[in-house]
Amino acid sequence: MPRKSRIISMTGIYHIILRSVNQHIIFEEDPDYQKFLFILSDCKKKYNIDIYAYCLMDNHIHLLLHSSPEELPSFFQSFGARFVLWYNKKYMRTGHLFQERFHSEAVESKEYFLTAFNYIHNNPVKANICRFPSDYRYSSYNAYFGEKNPLVDVSFAYEIAGSKYSLQYYIAHEDYSIEIPGFEGAPPRLKRYISDEKAIEMFRSLTNMSSISTVSDLTVKQRNIYVRALKKKGLTFKQVARVFDISVTTAKRLCKL
């Protein structure tokens, strides 16, 4: 079946989602995030990209950016290839890290821009990683409240909202009354959970392996034992699947045996 043609934004603004292959965990530790942002910044300059918002999650990335349709594929190919080369060398792995094609949504109105802007910054809250978007270190949220972040063009978003104050009020109103997809009304009570960062620490402690990228070195029997052990320690089936690079269905099946 042929691919659908990518929709070209008349404004040049896109909401981009870049996902890992098989929900593989992209960022195991802080230097991984920092390297990604460094390469992103370097390629941003090379391809004349403007970035208005970003959020790096464990197995996917959100970007709100401006680009010409001609430059966009080259931009992603360049920074994706550079990061994967570095990542594979660091973790002694081979093959793809990201899905072949990034997802893009054309942003062609002020309302859609602000909705995508809020949605991106609230991703960690939706995932119960933190209570407020300002608590998350790997997004552009705090750049709009005075934190220095040369990667982000804050002036454009201020202009879209009408003023700096209007944007700050919009994204930080304490009762979160502004509607955004999947995050409406008062902030949810934080659930008890184990973060992926903690899950990786547990994996390393249990297996004495330096990285989740080395799970392929385990025998099937060893892997299955560790899968069950980490599930008993409180990891979700999705986390187990991401850590061991298996499907959620396989994780559930192994834990029922």
FIFI-805848 format. One record per residue (C-alpha): chain; residue in one letter; x, y negated, z. Coordinates in steps of 0.2 Angstrom, whole numbers, plus 5000, padded with zeros to 4 digits. Example, Ala and Ser with C-alpha at 12.3 -4.5 7.8 and 13.67 -1.06 7.14 Angstrom:
REM residues 2
<atom><chain>A</chain><resn>A</resn><u>5062</u><v>5022</v><w>5039</w></atom>
<atom><chain>A</chain><resn>S</resn><u>5068</u><v>5005</v><w>5036</w></atom>
***
This chain:
REM residues 257
<atom><chain>A</chain><resn>M</resn><u>5000</u><v>5000</v><w>5000</w></atom>
<atom><chain>A</chain><resn>P</resn><u>5008</u><v>4983</v><w>4995</w></atom>
<atom><chain>A</chain><resn>R</resn><u>5012</u><v>4970</v><w>5008</w></atom>
<atom><chain>A</chain><resn>K</resn><u>5000</u><v>4955</v><w>5010</w></atom>
<atom><chain>A</chain><resn>S</resn><u>5008</u><v>4939</v><w>5005</w></atom>
<atom><chain>A</chain><resn>R</resn><u>5014</u><v>4928</v><w>5019</w></atom>
<atom><chain>A</chain><resn>I</resn><u>5002</u><v>4913</v><w>5021</w></atom>
<atom><chain>A</chain><resn>I</resn><u>5011</u><v>4897</v><w>5018</w></atom>
<atom><chain>A</chain><resn>S</resn><u>5008</u><v>4884</v><w>5031</w></atom>
<atom><chain>A</chain><resn>M</resn><u>5003</u><v>4867</v><w>5023</w></atom>
<atom><chain>A</chain><resn>T</resn><u>5011</u><v>4858</v><w>5038</w></atom>
<atom><chain>A</chain><resn>G</resn><u>5027</u><v>4869</v><w>5038</w></atom>
<atom><chain>A</chain><resn>I</resn><u>5023</u><v>4875</v><w>5056</w></atom>
<atom><chain>A</chain><resn>Y</resn><u>5022</u><v>4893</v><w>5061</w></atom>
<atom><chain>A</chain><resn>H</resn><u>5019</u><v>4903</v><w>5076</w></atom>
<atom><chain>A</chain><resn>I</resn><u>5031</u><v>4918</v><w>5074</w></atom>
<atom><chain>A</chain><resn>I</resn><u>5031</u><v>4934</v><w>5084</w></atom>
<atom><chain>A</chain><resn>L</resn><u>5047</u><v>4945</v><w>5082</w></atom>
<atom><chain>A</chain><resn>R</resn><u>5045</u><v>4963</v><w>5089</w></atom>
<atom><chain>A</chain><resn>S</resn><u>5057</u><v>4976</v><w>5093</w></atom>
<atom><chain>A</chain><resn>V</resn><u>5056</u><v>4994</v><w>5085</w></atom>
<atom><chain>A</chain><resn>N</resn><u>5046</u><v>5006</v><w>5095</w></atom>
<atom><chain>A</chain><resn>Q</resn><u>5044</u><v>4993</v><w>5109</w></atom>
<atom><chain>A</chain><resn>H</resn><u>5063</u><v>4995</v><w>5113</w></atom>
<atom><chain>A</chain><resn>I</resn><u>5069</u><v>4983</v><w>5127</w></atom>
<atom><chain>A</chain><resn>I</resn><u>5079</u><v>4970</v><w>5118</w></atom>
<atom><chain>A</chain><resn>F</resn><u>5086</u><v>4960</v><w>5133</w></atom>
<atom><chain>A</chain><resn>E</resn><u>5094</u><v>4971</v><w>5147</w></atom>
<atom><chain>A</chain><resn>E</resn><u>5103</u><v>4957</v><w>5156</w></atom>
<atom><chain>A</chain><resn>D</resn><u>5105</u><v>4938</v><w>5156</w></atom>
<atom><chain>A</chain><resn>P</resn><u>5120</u><v>4938</v><w>5144</w></atom>
<atom><chain>A</chain><resn>D</resn><u>5108</u><v>4946</v><w>5131</w></atom>
<atom><chain>A</chain><resn>Y</resn><u>5096</u><v>4931</v><w>5132</w></atom>
<atom><chain>A</chain><resn>Q</resn><u>5110</u><v>4919</v><w>5132</w></atom>
<atom><chain>A</chain><resn>K</resn><u>5118</u><v>4927</v><w>5116</w></atom>
<atom><chain>A</chain><resn>F</resn><u>5101</u><v>4927</v><w>5107</w></atom>
<atom><chain>A</chain><resn>L</resn><u>5098</u><v>4908</v><w>5111</w></atom>
<atom><chain>A</chain><resn>F</resn><u>5116</u><v>4904</v><w>5106</w></atom>
<atom><chain>A</chain><resn>I</resn><u>5113</u><v>4913</v><w>5089</w></atom>
<atom><chain>A</chain><resn>L</resn><u>5096</u><v>4905</v><w>5087</w></atom>
<atom><chain>A</chain><resn>S</resn><u>5103</u><v>4888</v><w>5090</w></atom>
<atom><chain>A</chain><resn>D</resn><u>5117</u><v>4890</v><w>5077</w></atom>
<atom><chain>A</chain><resn>C</resn><u>5105</u><v>4897</v><w>5064</w></atom>
<atom><chain>A</chain><resn>K</resn><u>5093</u><v>4883</v><w>5068</w></atom>
<atom><chain>A</chain><resn>K</resn><u>5106</u><v>4870</v><w>5063</w></atom>
<atom><chain>A</chain><resn>K</resn><u>5111</u><v>4880</v><w>5047</w></atom>
<atom><chain>A</chain><resn>Y</resn><u>5094</u><v>4881</v><w>5040</w></atom>
<atom><chain>A</chain><resn>N</resn><u>5087</u><v>4865</v><w>5046</w></atom>
<atom><chain>A</chain><resn>I</resn><u>5073</u><v>4873</v><w>5057</w></atom>
<atom><chain>A</chain><resn>D</resn><u>5064</u><v>4863</v><w>5071</w></atom>
<atom><chain>A</chain><resn>I</resn><u>5059</u><v>4873</v><w>5086</w></atom>
<atom><chain>A</chain><resn>Y</resn><u>5045</u><v>4867</v><w>5097</w></atom>
<atom><chain>A</chain><resn>A</resn><u>5043</u><v>4881</v><w>5109</w></atom>
<atom><chain>A</chain><resn>Y</resn><u>5050</u><v>4898</v><w>5112</w></atom>
<atom><chain>A</chain><resn>C</resn><u>5048</u><v>4913</v><w>5125</w></atom>
<atom><chain>A</chain><resn>L</resn><u>5059</u><v>4928</v><w>5125</w></atom>
<atom><chain>A</chain><resn>M</resn><u>5050</u><v>4943</v><w>5132</w></atom>
<atom><chain>A</chain><resn>D</resn><u>5058</u><v>4960</v><w>5135</w></atom>
<atom><chain>A</chain><resn>N</resn><u>5053</u><v>4968</v><w>5119</w></atom>
<atom><chain>A</chain><resn>H</resn><u>5047</u><v>4953</v><w>5108</w></atom>
<atom><chain>A</chain><resn>I</resn><u>5050</u><v>4935</v><w>5105</w></atom>
<atom><chain>A</chain><resn>H</resn><u>5038</u><v>4920</v><w>5102</w></atom>
<atom><chain>A</chain><resn>L</resn><u>5043</u><v>4905</v><w>5092</w></atom>
<atom><chain>A</chain><resn>L</resn><u>5034</u><v>4889</v><w>5087</w></atom>
<atom><chain>A</chain><resn>L</resn><u>5044</u><v>4881</v><w>5073</w></atom>
<atom><chain>A</chain><resn>H</resn><u>5044</u><v>4871</v><w>5058</w></atom>
<atom><chain>A</chain><resn>S</resn><u>5052</u><v>4877</v><w>5042</w></atom>
<atom><chain>A</chain><resn>S</resn><u>5051</u><v>4877</v><w>5023</w></atom>
<atom><chain>A</chain><resn>P</resn><u>5044</u><v>4893</v><w>5016</w></atom>
<atom><chain>A</chain><resn>E</resn><u>5059</u><v>4896</v><w>5006</w></atom>
<atom><chain>A</chain><resn>E</resn><u>5071</u><v>4895</v><w>5021</w></atom>
<atom><chain>A</chain><resn>L</resn><u>5061</u><v>4904</v><w>5034</w></atom>
<atom><chain>A</chain><resn>P</resn><u>5065</u><v>4922</v><w>5028</w></atom>
<atom><chain>A</chain><resn>S</resn><u>5083</u><v>4918</v><w>5026</w></atom>
<atom><chain>A</chain><resn>F</resn><u>5083</u><v>4910</v><w>5043</w></atom>
<atom><chain>A</chain><resn>F</resn><u>5076</u><v>4926</v><w>5051</w></atom>
<atom><chain>A</chain><resn>Q</resn><u>5087</u><v>4938</v><w>5041</w></atom>
<atom><chain>A</chain><resn>S</resn><u>5103</u><v>4928</v><w>5046</w></atom>
<atom><chain>A</chain><resn>F</resn><u>5100</u><v>4926</v><w>5065</w></atom>
<atom><chain>A</chain><resn>G</resn><u>5092</u><v>4944</v><w>5066</w></atom>
<atom><chain>A</chain><resn>A</resn><u>5107</u><v>4952</v><w>5058</w></atom>
<atom><chain>A</chain><resn>R</resn><u>5119</u><v>4943</v><w>5069</w></atom>
<atom><chain>A</chain><resn>F</resn><u>5111</u><v>4947</v><w>5085</w></atom>
<atom><chain>A</chain><resn>V</resn><u>5108</u><v>4965</v><w>5080</w></atom>
<atom><chain>A</chain><resn>L</resn><u>5127</u><v>4967</v><w>5075</w></atom>
<atom><chain>A</chain><resn>W</resn><u>5132</u><v>4960</v><w>5092</w></atom>
<atom><chain>A</chain><resn>Y</resn><u>5119</u><v>4970</v><w>5102</w></atom>
<atom><chain>A</chain><resn>N</resn><u>5123</u><v>4986</v><w>5093</w></atom>
<atom><chain>A</chain><resn>K</resn><u>5142</u><v>4984</v><w>5097</w></atom>
<atom><chain>A</chain><resn>K</resn><u>5139</u><v>4979</v><w>5115</w></atom>
<atom><chain>A</chain><resn>Y</resn><u>5127</u><v>4994</v><w>5118</w></atom>
<atom><chain>A</chain><resn>M</resn><u>5136</u><v>5006</v><w>5106</w></atom>
<atom><chain>A</chain><resn>R</resn><u>5121</u><v>5010</v><w>5096</w></atom>
<atom><chain>A</chain><resn>T</resn><u>5116</u><v>5010</v><w>5078</w></atom>
<atom><chain>A</chain><resn>G</resn><u>5101</u><v>5006</v><w>5067</w></atom>
<atom><chain>A</chain><resn>H</resn><u>5087</u><v>4993</v><w>5068</w></atom>
<atom><chain>A</chain><resn>L</resn><u>5082</u><v>4983</v><w>5083</w></atom>
<atom><chain>A</chain><resn>F</resn><u>5068</u><v>4973</v><w>5076</w></atom>
<atom><chain>A</chain><resn>Q</resn><u>5053</u><v>4978</v><w>5066</w></atom>
<atom><chain>A</chain><resn>E</resn><u>5057</u><v>4975</v><w>5047</w></atom>
<atom><chain>A</chain><resn>R</resn><u>5045</u><v>4960</v><w>5045</w></atom>
<atom><chain>A</chain><resn>F</resn><u>5041</u><v>4946</v><w>5058</w></atom>
<atom><chain>A</chain><resn>H</resn><u>5023</u><v>4941</v><w>5060</w></atom>
<atom><chain>A</chain><resn>S</resn><u>5019</u><v>4923</v><w>5056</w></atom>
<atom><chain>A</chain><resn>E</resn><u>5003</u><v>4912</v><w>5059</w></atom>
<atom><chain>A</chain><resn>A</resn><u>5001</u><v>4896</v><w>5049</w></atom>
<atom><chain>A</chain><resn>V</resn><u>4998</u><v>4882</v><w>5061</w></atom>
<atom><chain>A</chain><resn>E</resn><u>4988</u><v>4868</v><w>5052</w></atom>
<atom><chain>A</chain><resn>S</resn><u>4979</u><v>4858</v><w>5066</w></atom>
<atom><chain>A</chain><resn>K</resn><u>4983</u><v>4849</v><w>5082</w></atom>
<atom><chain>A</chain><resn>E</resn><u>4972</u><v>4860</v><w>5091</w></atom>
<atom><chain>A</chain><resn>Y</resn><u>4980</u><v>4876</v><w>5085</w></atom>
<atom><chain>A</chain><resn>F</resn><u>4997</u><v>4869</v><w>5089</w></atom>
<atom><chain>A</chain><resn>L</resn><u>4993</u><v>4865</v><w>5107</w></atom>
<atom><chain>A</chain><resn>T</resn><u>4984</u><v>4882</v><w>5109</w></atom>
<atom><chain>A</chain><resn>A</resn><u>4999</u><v>4892</v><w>5102</w></atom>
<atom><chain>A</chain><resn>F</resn><u>5011</u><v>4880</v><w>5112</w></atom>
<atom><chain>A</chain><resn>N</resn><u>5001</u><v>4885</v><w>5128</w></atom>
<atom><chain>A</chain><resn>Y</resn><u>4999</u><v>4903</v><w>5123</w></atom>
<atom><chain>A</chain><resn>I</resn><u>5018</u><v>4905</v><w>5121</w></atom>
<atom><chain>A</chain><resn>H</resn><u>5023</u><v>4898</v><w>5137</w></atom>
<atom><chain>A</chain><resn>N</resn><u>5010</u><v>4908</v><w>5147</w></atom>
<atom><chain>A</chain><resn>N</resn><u>5016</u><v>4924</v><w>5140</w></atom>
<atom><chain>A</chain><resn>P</resn><u>5026</u><v>4929</v><w>5156</w></atom>
<atom><chain>A</chain><resn>V</resn><u>5011</u><v>4924</v><w>5167</w></atom>
<atom><chain>A</chain><resn>K</resn><u>4999</u><v>4935</v><w>5157</w></atom>
<atom><chain>A</chain><resn>A</resn><u>5012</u><v>4949</v><w>5159</w></atom>
<atom><chain>A</chain><resn>N</resn><u>5012</u><v>4947</v><w>5178</w></atom>
<atom><chain>A</chain><resn>I</resn><u>5031</u><v>4943</v><w>5177</w></atom>
<atom><chain>A</chain><resn>C</resn><u>5028</u><v>4926</v><w>5186</w></atom>
<atom><chain>A</chain><resn>R</resn><u>5014</u><v>4916</v><w>5194</w></atom>
<atom><chain>A</chain><resn>F</resn><u>5018</u><v>4900</v><w>5184</w></atom>
<atom><chain>A</chain><resn>P</resn><u>5026</u><v>4897</v><w>5167</w></atom>
<atom><chain>A</chain><resn>S</resn><u>5039</u><v>4885</v><w>5176</w></atom>
<atom><chain>A</chain><resn>D</resn><u>5046</u><v>4900</v><w>5185</w></atom>
<atom><chain>A</chain><resn>Y</resn><u>5051</u><v>4909</v><w>5169</w></atom>
<atom><chain>A</chain><resn>R</resn><u>5069</u><v>4906</v><w>5164</w></atom>
<atom><chain>A</chain><resn>Y</resn><u>5069</u><v>4912</v><w>5146</w></atom>
<atom><chain>A</chain><resn>S</resn><u>5056</u><v>4900</v><w>5138</w></atom>
<atom><chain>A</chain><resn>S</resn><u>5056</u><v>4882</v><w>5133</w></atom>
<atom><chain>A</chain><resn>Y</resn><u>5043</u><v>4877</v><w>5146</w></atom>
<atom><chain>A</chain><resn>N</resn><u>5054</u><v>4867</v><w>5158</w></atom>
<atom><chain>A</chain><resn>A</resn><u>5061</u><v>4857</v><w>5143</w></atom>
<atom><chain>A</chain><resn>Y</resn><u>5045</u><v>4847</v><w>5143</w></atom>
<atom><chain>A</chain><resn>F</resn><u>5048</u><v>4842</v><w>5162</w></atom>
<atom><chain>A</chain><resn>G</resn><u>5065</u><v>4835</v><w>5160</w></atom>
<atom><chain>A</chain><resn>E</resn><u>5077</u><v>4851</v><w>5159</w></atom>
<atom><chain>A</chain><resn>K</resn><u>5090</u><v>4848</v><w>5146</w></atom>
<atom><chain>A</chain><resn>N</resn><u>5087</u><v>4860</v><w>5131</w></atom>
<atom><chain>A</chain><resn>P</resn><u>5095</u><v>4855</v><w>5115</w></atom>
<atom><chain>A</chain><resn>L</resn><u>5087</u><v>4869</v><w>5106</w></atom>
<atom><chain>A</chain><resn>V</resn><u>5069</u><v>4862</v><w>5107</w></atom>
<atom><chain>A</chain><resn>D</resn><u>5062</u><v>4846</v><w>5099</w></atom>
<atom><chain>A</chain><resn>V</resn><u>5050</u><v>4840</v><w>5113</w></atom>
<atom><chain>A</chain><resn>S</resn><u>5046</u><v>4823</v><w>5104</w></atom>
<atom><chain>A</chain><resn>F</resn><u>5035</u><v>4831</v><w>5091</w></atom>
<atom><chain>A</chain><resn>A</resn><u>5024</u><v>4840</v><w>5104</w></atom>
<atom><chain>A</chain><resn>Y</resn><u>5022</u><v>4824</v><w>5114</w></atom>
<atom><chain>A</chain><resn>E</resn><u>5017</u><v>4815</v><w>5098</w></atom>
<atom><chain>A</chain><resn>I</resn><u>5004</u><v>4829</v><w>5094</w></atom>
<atom><chain>A</chain><resn>A</resn><u>4997</u><v>4827</v><w>5112</w></atom>
<atom><chain>A</chain><resn>G</resn><u>4996</u><v>4808</v><w>5111</w></atom>
<atom><chain>A</chain><resn>S</resn><u>5010</u><v>4805</v><w>5124</w></atom>
<atom><chain>A</chain><resn>K</resn><u>5022</u><v>4814</v><w>5136</w></atom>
<atom><chain>A</chain><resn>Y</resn><u>5010</u><v>4812</v><w>5150</w></atom>
<atom><chain>A</chain><resn>S</resn><u>4996</u><v>4819</v><w>5140</w></atom>
<atom><chain>A</chain><resn>L</resn><u>5006</u><v>4835</v><w>5136</w></atom>
<atom><chain>A</chain><resn>Q</resn><u>5012</u><v>4837</v><w>5153</w></atom>
<atom><chain>A</chain><resn>Y</resn><u>4995</u><v>4836</v><w>5160</w></atom>
<atom><chain>A</chain><resn>Y</resn><u>4988</u><v>4848</v><w>5147</w></atom>
<atom><chain>A</chain><resn>I</resn><u>5001</u><v>4862</v><w>5150</w></atom>
<atom><chain>A</chain><resn>A</resn><u>5003</u><v>4859</v><w>5169</w></atom>
<atom><chain>A</chain><resn>H</resn><u>4986</u><v>4855</v><w>5176</w></atom>
<atom><chain>A</chain><resn>E</resn><u>4985</u><v>4864</v><w>5192</w></atom>
<atom><chain>A</chain><resn>D</resn><u>4968</u><v>4872</v><w>5190</w></atom>
<atom><chain>A</chain><resn>Y</resn><u>4973</u><v>4879</v><w>5173</w></atom>
<atom><chain>A</chain><resn>S</resn><u>4956</u><v>4873</v><w>5167</w></atom>
<atom><chain>A</chain><resn>I</resn><u>4961</u><v>4871</v><w>5149</w></atom>
<atom><chain>A</chain><resn>E</resn><u>4957</u><v>4886</v><w>5138</w></atom>
<atom><chain>A</chain><resn>I</resn><u>4970</u><v>4896</v><w>5131</w></atom>
<atom><chain>A</chain><resn>P</resn><u>4969</u><v>4914</v><w>5123</w></atom>
<atom><chain>A</chain><resn>G</resn><u>4969</u><v>4927</v><w>5137</w></atom>
<atom><chain>A</chain><resn>F</resn><u>4972</u><v>4914</v><w>5151</w></atom>
<atom><chain>A</chain><resn>E</resn><u>4956</u><v>4905</v><w>5156</w></atom>
<atom><chain>A</chain><resn>G</resn><u>4951</u><v>4897</v><w>5173</w></atom>
<atom><chain>A</chain><resn>A</resn><u>4962</u><v>4898</v><w>5189</w></atom>
<atom><chain>A</chain><resn>P</resn><u>4978</u><v>4907</v><w>5188</w></atom>
<atom><chain>A</chain><resn>P</resn><u>4977</u><v>4926</v><w>5192</w></atom>
<atom><chain>A</chain><resn>R</resn><u>4983</u><v>4933</v><w>5208</w></atom>
<atom><chain>A</chain><resn>L</resn><u>5000</u><v>4941</v><w>5205</w></atom>
<atom><chain>A</chain><resn>K</resn><u>4998</u><v>4960</v><w>5204</w></atom>
<atom><chain>A</chain><resn>R</resn><u>5011</u><v>4971</v><w>5212</w></atom>
<atom><chain>A</chain><resn>Y</resn><u>5022</u><v>4977</v><w>5198</w></atom>
<atom><chain>A</chain><resn>I</resn><u>5040</u><v>4982</v><w>5194</w></atom>
<atom><chain>A</chain><resn>S</resn><u>5048</u><v>4971</v><w>5181</w></atom>
<atom><chain>A</chain><resn>D</resn><u>5057</u><v>4978</v><w>5166</w></atom>
<atom><chain>A</chain><resn>E</resn><u>5073</u><v>4970</v><w>5173</w></atom>
<atom><chain>A</chain><resn>K</resn><u>5071</u><v>4980</v><w>5189</w></atom>
<atom><chain>A</chain><resn>A</resn><u>5066</u><v>4996</v><w>5179</w></atom>
<atom><chain>A</chain><resn>I</resn><u>5082</u><v>4995</v><w>5170</w></atom>
<atom><chain>A</chain><resn>E</resn><u>5091</u><v>4994</v><w>5187</w></atom>
<atom><chain>A</chain><resn>M</resn><u>5082</u><v>5009</v><w>5193</w></atom>
<atom><chain>A</chain><resn>F</resn><u>5086</u><v>5018</v><w>5177</w></atom>
<atom><chain>A</chain><resn>R</resn><u>5105</u><v>5014</v><w>5179</w></atom>
<atom><chain>A</chain><resn>S</resn><u>5105</u><v>5019</v><w>5197</w></atom>
<atom><chain>A</chain><resn>L</resn><u>5096</u><v>5036</v><w>5194</w></atom>
<atom><chain>A</chain><resn>T</resn><u>5106</u><v>5041</v><w>5179</w></atom>
<atom><chain>A</chain><resn>N</resn><u>5123</u><v>5033</v><w>5182</w></atom>
<atom><chain>A</chain><resn>M</resn><u>5122</u><v>5027</v><w>5164</w></atom>
<atom><chain>A</chain><resn>S</resn><u>5127</u><v>5009</v><w>5160</w></atom>
<atom><chain>A</chain><resn>S</resn><u>5113</u><v>5005</v><w>5147</w></atom>
<atom><chain>A</chain><resn>I</resn><u>5096</u><v>5011</v><w>5141</w></atom>
<atom><chain>A</chain><resn>S</resn><u>5104</u><v>5012</v><w>5124</w></atom>
<atom><chain>A</chain><resn>T</resn><u>5113</u><v>5027</v><w>5129</w></atom>
<atom><chain>A</chain><resn>V</resn><u>5097</u><v>5038</v><w>5132</w></atom>
<atom><chain>A</chain><resn>S</resn><u>5100</u><v>5047</v><w>5116</w></atom>
<atom><chain>A</chain><resn>D</resn><u>5115</u><v>5055</v><w>5125</w></atom>
<atom><chain>A</chain><resn>L</resn><u>5104</u><v>5064</v><w>5137</w></atom>
<atom><chain>A</chain><resn>T</resn><u>5098</u><v>5082</v><w>5134</w></atom>
<atom><chain>A</chain><resn>V</resn><u>5079</u><v>5083</v><w>5132</w></atom>
<atom><chain>A</chain><resn>K</resn><u>5078</u><v>5092</v><w>5149</w></atom>
<atom><chain>A</chain><resn>Q</resn><u>5088</u><v>5078</v><w>5158</w></atom>
<atom><chain>A</chain><resn>R</resn><u>5077</u><v>5065</v><w>5149</w></atom>
<atom><chain>A</chain><resn>N</resn><u>5061</u><v>5073</v><w>5155</w></atom>
<atom><chain>A</chain><resn>I</resn><u>5067</u><v>5074</v><w>5173</w></atom>
<atom><chain>A</chain><resn>Y</resn><u>5071</u><v>5056</v><w>5173</w></atom>
<atom><chain>A</chain><resn>V</resn><u>5055</u><v>5051</v><w>5165</w></atom>
<atom><chain>A</chain><resn>R</resn><u>5045</u><v>5060</v><w>5178</w></atom>
<atom><chain>A</chain><resn>A</resn><u>5056</u><v>5053</v><w>5192</w></atom>
<atom><chain>A</chain><resn>L</resn><u>5055</u><v>5035</v><w>5186</w></atom>
<atom><chain>A</chain><resn>K</resn><u>5036</u><v>5036</v><w>5184</w></atom>
<atom><chain>A</chain><resn>K</resn><u>5035</u><v>5042</v><w>5202</w></atom>
<atom><chain>A</chain><resn>K</resn><u>5045</u><v>5027</v><w>5208</w></atom>
<atom><chain>A</chain><resn>G</resn><u>5031</u><v>5016</v><w>5201</w></atom>
<atom><chain>A</chain><resn>L</resn><u>5035</u><v>5012</v><w>5183</w></atom>
<atom><chain>A</chain><resn>T</resn><u>5020</u><v>5011</v><w>5171</w></atom>
<atom><chain>A</chain><resn>F</resn><u>5019</u><v>5023</v><w>5156</w></atom>
<atom><chain>A</chain><resn>K</resn><u>5023</u><v>5008</v><w>5144</w></atom>
<atom><chain>A</chain><resn>Q</resn><u>5039</u><v>5004</v><w>5154</w></atom>
<atom><chain>A</chain><resn>V</resn><u>5044</u><v>5022</v><w>5154</w></atom>
<atom><chain>A</chain><resn>A</resn><u>5041</u><v>5023</v><w>5136</w></atom>
<atom><chain>A</chain><resn>R</resn><u>5052</u><v>5007</v><w>5133</w></atom>
<atom><chain>A</chain><resn>V</resn><u>5066</u><v>5013</v><w>5144</w></atom>
<atom><chain>A</chain><resn>F</resn><u>5068</u><v>5030</v><w>5136</w></atom>
<atom><chain>A</chain><resn>D</resn><u>5063</u><v>5024</v><w>5118</w></atom>
<atom><chain>A</chain><resn>I</resn><u>5048</u><v>5037</v><w>5117</w></atom>
<atom><chain>A</chain><resn>S</resn><u>5030</u><v>5034</v><w>5114</w></atom>
<atom><chain>A</chain><resn>V</resn><u>5017</u><v>5031</v><w>5128</w></atom>
<atom><chain>A</chain><resn>T</resn><u>5008</u><v>5047</v><w>5123</w></atom>
<atom><chain>A</chain><resn>T</resn><u>5024</u><v>5057</v><w>5125</w></atom>
<atom><chain>A</chain><resn>A</resn><u>5028</u><v>5048</v><w>5142</w></atom>
<atom><chain>A</chain><resn>K</resn><u>5010</u><v>5053</v><w>5148</w></atom>
<atom><chain>A</chain><resn>R</resn><u>5012</u><v>5071</v><w>5142</w></atom>
<atom><chain>A</chain><resn>L</resn><u>5029</u><v>5073</v><w>5150</w></atom>
<atom><chain>A</chain><resn>C</resn><u>5022</u><v>5067</v><w>5167</w></atom>
<atom><chain>A</chain><resn>K</resn><u>5007</u><v>5079</v><w>5166</w></atom>
<atom><chain>A</chain><resn>L</resn><u>5018</u><v>5094</v><w>5164</w></atom>
***
